[in-house]
Amino acid sequence: MARYYFDIKSGEPYRDEVGEDLPDERAAWHIALKRTREIEDLLAPGGTWRLEVRGRQETLLFKIDITTSWLPAGDAPNDKS
């Protein structure tokens, strides 16, 4: 088991100082995906959000970036005009 840390950067950054013991990087990736699903209700157009996963010795293993934006009128996918 190795310890993985899940840092969040959105407005006020959150640095995970505790981490989670997981069997491998694949398991850490699945936890990262789960965390991104948990923030759905917090997203708003014009926002950005990042989850970074660190491993041993502060090594950045991967990151997930989410950017939301308003589309100009007429460019929205469901616009019927």
Secondary structure, 3 states (H helix, E strand, C coil): CEEEEEEEECCCCECCCCCEEECCHHHHHHHHHHHHHHCHHHCCCCCEEEEEEECHHHCEEEEEEEECCCCCCCCCCCCCC
